């Protein structure tokens, strides 16, 4: 910027974006001083380098405002987790599918975990069929980002919202003035997987974040 520029001549751009042409550095500095602006190198690798007349302080301020606005409107990618048993009760399945639908509509990814116990480990096809069923029932909202795979005693699949669904969620969040606060039900649970929840926590477990035990009974 200004006297820090070392090139002998520069391709000068005016304050409104107009092309002035290639001029000696001294001439460019004089033009900047005449209109009380800074000479800023905007394309240093060009030959000759491209410089623009601008109010650098104002430029930095406006850039900071734009970056702050972008961060405020940006929605963090959140991965929720839903745990099911391979022989889950139909009613429990519909309840948990409803949570998956809600998470996808909010623009979040969902890690669906099928937990096998005892002899169920010899029947992985039960978990695979359950995951495929869930996949087929949420196709309007999301897609399978990570195909079902066995991980020890569990089978895991990751669902992600379609781009249009996520964009709609981001727009809804922005219209409310930024990311919403989590409700009490959506705070991560602290109980270890497989342990019984305390009174009043069982309903929250089905709607919690990635650490909640949402296994079917």
N, C-alpha and C positions, 0 to 999 in steps of 0.2 A: 504494500500500500504506500502511495506517495513516494517519498525519498528512498524507501526500501527497495523499490523496483530497480533492477540492474540492467535491463535491456536498453540498447541505444535508441530503438524506435519501437512503437507499439501500434497495434491496430485498435483505434479508439472507437468506443461506442458512447453515444451521448446519454444523458440522464433519462430520456424517454425511449431509449432503445434504437435511436437513429444511428446509422453508420456514418462516422466521420471520415474514416479511412486511415491509412498508415501515416503516422506523424512522428517526428522526433520526440523523445521522452520529455525534453525541456519544454517543448510546445504543449504537450499534453498536461504537464504539471501547471503550466501557466493558465491554460483553459480551465483547469479545475479550480485554481485559486480565484480566477475572475468570477466564477459563479458560486464560490464558497462551498465547493463540494470536494470529495476525496477522489483520488485516482486509484482504483482498485483493480488488481490483476485477477481476472476471472477465468482465464484459460492460459496458465503459465507454460504449458507444454506446446502451445501453438507457436509457429514461426512466421512473423513476430508474435509475441504474446498478446492476447486480447485484454484490453483494459477498459473499464467502464467508469464514467463519472457518476458518483452516487454519494448519498449521505450515509457513511458506513455505520455510524452509531444508530441511526434509524433502521438501517437494514438488519443489524444484529438484534435490535429490539423486536422487530416484526418477525424475524426468524424464530426467536425464542417463544413468542406468542403462538406461532403456528405449531411448533413442536409440542408445546404444552397442550394445545387443543387436540392434537393428534393422539397424545397419550391419554387424554381424558376420554376420547371416543373409542379408544382401542379396547377390545374385549379380550381378556386373557383366556387362553385355551385351558379349560378345566376338564379333568378326567374324573367322572363319577364312577362308582363301582356298584354293581348289582350282583348279589350272590343268590344262586338258586340250587336246589337239590334236584337230581335227575328224576325223582318220583314226586315232584312238587304237586300239591293239591291244585285243582283247576282254579279255584277262587284266588289262592295265593299267587298263582301264575298271572292272572289278569291284573291283580293289584300291582305286582312288580313290573309288568309290562307297561302299566300306566305311568309308573315312575320313570321308566326308560324313555317313554314318549315325551314326558315333561322335560327331562334333561336334554333330549335332542332339540326340542322346540326352543329351549333356552340357549342353544348354540354350543352345548357341552358335548364332549365325547363320553362314551359309556363303555367301561370295561365290564363285560358280563362273565361271571365265573360260575361254573358248575362244580359243586363240591361232591366228591365221591367218598363214601364211607364203607368200610368193611367189604362185603361181597360185591357192592356196587362197582368197585374198581375193575371187575372183570366184565362189565357191561358198558364200555365207553360209548357204544352206539346210542345209548339212551340220552346221554348228554349232547351228543352230536345232533340228534334229531331235534332236541329241545332248542338248541341254538339256531338251527336252520328254520325252525318254526318261527322263532322270534324274528329272525332276519326277514322272513317273508311278510311278516305282519307290520314291519316298520319301514318298508321300502319307500313310502312317500316322504318320509322325514330324513332317513339316513341310509348309509351303506356300510358294508363290512370293510373296515380299514385293515384289520388284522384277522385272518381266517382262524377258525377254531383250531387250537392245538393243545396237546396234553402237556401239563406242567405238574409233574408229581401226581398228587391225588386230585388235582383240579384240571378242568378244561376251560380255556380262556378264549374269548373273542372280543375284539374291540370294534365298537360302532362309532361312526362319525356322522355329524349332520351334513346334509347336502349344502352346497355353497349358498343357494338361495335361502335356505332355512336359517343358516348362520347369519347371513346378511340382514335378514328380517329381525333376528334377535338383537344384533348390534344396533340397528336403527331404533328398535323399541327401547333399548337401554339408553341410547343417546337422548331420546325424546323425554325420558324420565330424569334427565340431568346427570347421567353417569351410572356406573355400576351400582346395582341395588345392594343393600345390606343383606347378609344372610339371616334367614329366620332361625329361631331356636331349633327347628326341626332339621335344618340343613347344616348345623355345626357338626364337624367330625366327631364321631363317637370315640370313646377312649377304651371301651371294653374290648378284650381280645376276642378274636374270632372263635366262635364256638361256645363262649361263656354266656350264661343267661343274662339278659339285660335287667337292670333294676326297674322297679315299678315306674311306669310312665315313660320308659325309654323304648319299649318295643315298637311303638308306632313310629318314633323318630328314626329307628334303625333302618327302616325301609327307604327313607328319603335322605340319608346322610351322604357325605362325601366318600372319598376313596377308602377310609379306614373303618367304615361301618360294617357290622355283620348283618347282612341282609339275606341270610340263608333261609330257604324254605323249610317248613316243618313237615 
